[in-house]
């Protein structure tokens, strides 16, 4: 009887894992990777809730900023399905890629992640003063299985915590209080992103973080400030289409 109970429990565990992997496989197809790879997306609101939520922010001068976000699906899959047996391998790969591609001012930045947070991010600005096809990538997700970010032009300080020459007075606050939460950077950023899952939309830490991050001088800070977070935008093409428009719907009226 004990042997039979063991196998029943084992089957139940495997079934639960398969469901989790199935949900994860759906989620990873609708985040930042599709933007970085240039894939056209037609997700609806339900898909956005299941995966990492993408955002489109409009600046006061009409420029728009696209935030495409996704999990590190490979590490999530391996760590979940192998019950942590392969965790040392994925952890080492993650640490190596982070040390190679990213700059950190704290030891916590080098800690490996499980891949369950929305840490792969594309941030692309569509300037209102330029032609419709012009874009400015200020953050790009690393498509490597173990990587997170391959380009970060929003971080206003060096690994020695010295402000970079281009940094404006409000950039430090915008990055630490907003951008780091949006991309689950550091212990505090990850904790706030996790907590946002239990908060109402528009009052959650991630949405507020996106709004704060957009005040960066390389985003809306140099474009008259943030006007709104646009509702019902699920692709960078749709975000680009709202550039210079005065009819874009506000996702969080009265909240931000």
Residue pairs with C-beta under 8 A, 6 or more apart in sequence:
17 80
17 81
20 80
21 77
21 80
21 81
23 50
24 71
24 73
24 76
24 77
24 80
25 73
25 77
26 47
26 50
26 51
27 50
27 51
27 52
27 70
27 71
27 73
28 51
28 70
28 71
28 73
28 76
29 51
30 41
30 43
30 47
30 48
30 50
30 51
30 52
30 54
30 70
30 234
31 51
31 52
31 54
31 68
31 69
31 70
31 71
31 118
31 120
32 52
32 54
32 68
32 69
32 70
32 120
32 121
32 122
32 141
33 39
33 68
33 70
33 120
33 141
33 143
34 41
34 68
34 70
34 235
35 66
35 68
35 122
35 124
35 235
35 236
36 68
36 122
36 140
36 141
36 143
37 143
40 235
40 237
41 234
41 235
42 234
42 235
43 51
43 234
43 235
44 234
45 232
45 234
47 234
48 54
48 234
51 70
51 71
52 69
52 70
52 71
52 118
53 69
53 118
53 206
53 207
54 66
54 67
54 68
54 69
54 233
54 234
54 235
55 66
55 67
55 69
55 207
55 210
55 229
55 233
56 64
56 65
56 66
56 67
56 229
56 230
56 233
56 238
56 239
56 242
57 64
57 65
57 67
57 210
57 211
57 214
57 219
57 220
57 226
57 228
57 229
57 230
58 64
58 65
58 226
58 227
58 228
58 229
58 230
58 242
58 248
59 65
59 128
59 214
59 219
59 220
59 223
59 224
59 225
59 226
59 227
60 220
60 223
60 224
60 225
60 226
60 227
61 128
61 129
61 223
61 224
62 128
62 243
62 244
62 245
63 125
63 126
63 127
63 128
63 129
63 220
63 223
63 243
64 125
64 126
64 128
64 230
64 239
64 240
64 242
64 243
65 123
65 124
65 125
65 126
65 214
65 219
65 220
65 239
66 122
66 123
66 124
66 125
66 126
66 236
66 239
66 240
67 121
67 122
67 123
67 182
67 210
68 121
68 122
68 123
68 124
68 141
68 236
69 118
69 120
69 121
69 122
69 182
69 183
70 118
70 120
70 121
70 141
71 115
71 116
71 117
71 118
71 119
71 120
72 94
72 113
72 115
72 119
72 120
72 145
72 146
72 147
72 148
73 115
74 90
74 115
74 145
74 146
75 90
75 94
75 113
75 114
75 115
75 145
75 146
76 114
76 115
76 116
77 115
78 86
78 89
78 90
79 86
79 87
79 90
79 114
79 115
90 112
90 115
90 146
91 112
92 112
93 145
93 146
94 112
94 113
94 115
94 146
94 147
94 148
95 110
95 111
95 112
96 146
97 142
97 144
97 146
97 147
97 148
98 104
98 109
98 110
98 112
98 147
98 148
99 110
101 142
101 147
101 148
101 149
101 150
102 109
102 148
102 149
102 152
103 152
103 155
103 158
103 159
104 110
104 159
105 157
105 158
105 159
105 160
105 161
106 186
108 186
108 187
109 185
109 186
113 119
113 148
113 184
113 190
117 184
117 190
117 193
117 194
118 182
118 183
118 184
118 193
118 206
119 148
119 149
119 183
119 184
119 185
120 141
120 142
120 148
120 149
121 139
121 141
121 149
121 182
121 183
122 137
122 139
122 140
122 141
122 236
123 137
123 138
123 139
123 154
123 179
123 213
123 219
124 135
124 136
124 137
124 138
124 236
125 135
125 136
125 138
125 218
125 219
126 132
126 134
126 135
126 136
126 239
126 240
126 243
127 134
127 136
127 223
128 223
128 243
128 244
132 240
132 243
135 240
136 218
137 151
137 153
138 151
138 152
138 153
138 154
138 218
138 219
139 149
139 151
139 152
139 153
139 154
139 179
139 183
140 149
140 150
140 151
141 148
141 149
141 150
142 148
142 149
142 150
143 150
144 150
148 183
149 183
153 218
154 171
154 175
154 179
154 213
154 216
154 218
154 219
155 164
155 175
155 179
156 163
156 164
156 166
156 167
156 168
156 171
156 172
156 175
157 163
157 164
157 167
157 172
158 164
163 172
166 217
167 217
168 217
168 221
168 222
170 215
170 216
170 217
170 221
171 216
171 217
171 218
171 221
173 212
174 212
174 213
174 214
174 215
174 216
174 217
174 219
174 221
175 213
175 216
177 209
177 212
178 208
178 209
178 210
178 211
178 212
178 213
178 214
178 215
178 216
179 185
179 209
179 212
179 213
179 216
180 186
180 188
180 189
180 209
181 188
181 189
181 192
181 193
181 196
181 205
181 206
181 208
181 209
181 212
181 213
182 193
182 206
182 209
182 210
182 213
183 189
184 190
184 193
192 205
192 206
192 209
193 205
193 206
193 209
195 205
196 204
196 205
196 206
196 207
197 204
199 205
201 207
201 252
202 251
202 252
202 255
202 256
203 255
207 229
207 252
207 256
208 256
210 229
211 226
211 229
211 256
213 219
214 220
214 221
214 226
215 221
215 225
215 226
220 226
220 227
226 256
228 248
228 250
228 251
228 252
228 253
228 256
229 250
229 251
229 252
229 256
230 239
230 242
230 248
230 249
230 250
230 251
231 249
231 250
231 251
232 249
232 251
233 239
233 242
242 248
